[in-house]
Amino acid sequence: MRSLLFIYNPTSGTGKIKAELPLITDTFTKAGWLTTVYPTQEKGDGARAVRELGARFDRVVCAGGDGTLSEVAGGLMALPDPPPLGYIPMGSTNDCAATLRLPKGTGPAALAAAGAGEPTPVDMGLLNGRPFVYVAAFGAFTKVAYDTPQDLKKTFGHLAYIFGGIASLPTITPYRLRVECDGQTLEEDEVYFGMVSNALSIGGIRPPNSDQVVLDDGKFEVTLVKKPMSLADLANGLQALINPTSPAEGGALVQFQASQITFRGDRPISWTVDGEFGGEFEESRVVNRRRALKIIQGT
């Protein structure tokens, strides 16, 4: 019988996973898996558990929010031959579920993780050595993801991030940045927002360059919102982030693809990584690890 390690975060989203455990484990058993269940105990526990135990199993499945997936995936990257990773989304926004085309509902998602889905190579990112699955970002709106109260996330989902982001606008100071990407250097400029991503959904919103996303092409999609020359420039840049069918005008929005990007700012850059605080760095280097893991996608 094949072996499966099931790691779940009991506090993600609405906490409903506790009631769903019998359904999930029964689905795994019916699919032929001998399942070991591990509830995380604290932040970072999922990564530690999979680093210590993951090599013994044929498959690892995690349940929780995108932060739980990011943590477990990062732990798997420490293994020389990581097993495929399945994901049962239980968070508030579940951006990765949209990108991976996972079915909605605990039962169908568990079935996909157990074998109905397809293990597919995907790129992973490293921000100064820290792994991430789908996005590393800084500036406007990013601090909101890890500062928004949990009860607000439960009630409003991704709208909570938008509300918090709008409220934070008066406090935002742009970074004076020098950006190097794949051997080229961009003109130094003031930037309100920066995002390095490999995703079809970020904060519940489809990013403006989503038509370029290929999960295993070794390239990130990079978005920068520069300091606008007018209020119209700012409005156009934010509108392009929210509505990709309405392209920005006036040069406030910069988009490109790259495998390696280095950011040097006039002060330490504060990052959010997969919706969690990712640290502050004077120099930030983001590297694409092409096809680093196999993650199970919906069919």
C-alpha angles and dihedrals in degrees: 000000000000118000126231130188111210114197119184137178108225093199101050119122112329094347091243093137091088090066092044097054096095091052093047097047092044089053090052092048093049089052090056102261126138099215131209112195122210122179111201115243103197144350111306094018094111092056092047093048094051093045090054100037109019098088090062093062136074092218139012122208125185131192126199136066129324088275090061091050090049092050095049093043090051090053091051091054088066090064120089093223108018119196120236116283125225125193133208106191115223102153134104101260106012098197092169092056089058092047092048092046091233117174119253119250130051096259097051092042091051090049091052091050091048095055114298090093126070123249102231130181112248134181120250127202133224122205106194086330097314112122123232133178107208118353145020114183144164140191128025116033096359099097087053093072095066098030098051109106114252094235090055090051090051093050103041105020113198091355087072089066092050093049091049092046094053090049091052097053097095090057098051120112117187123240119239098227141190109197126195119188127180092335097316127105123217121216111272110258146156112268128192097186137016131183134181109190149163100192147102093216130037120177088349091302128108107240119237095247096046092121088070096053116121110165096214105032096104091243133111124210108234123201125185126181107203127205104282123234089218141010087259090059091052092048092049093049094050091044090055090052092051099037114031091188089067107066120209122257129203099040098275092124122062122185132178143141125248143158098214126027130178122196122197116184139186087247135011112299115231111217137197115206119197089338096311132098107275103187137258122276136176088210120028123193119191118193130186115226100202117222090348096155141020109234121183114247131193119258 
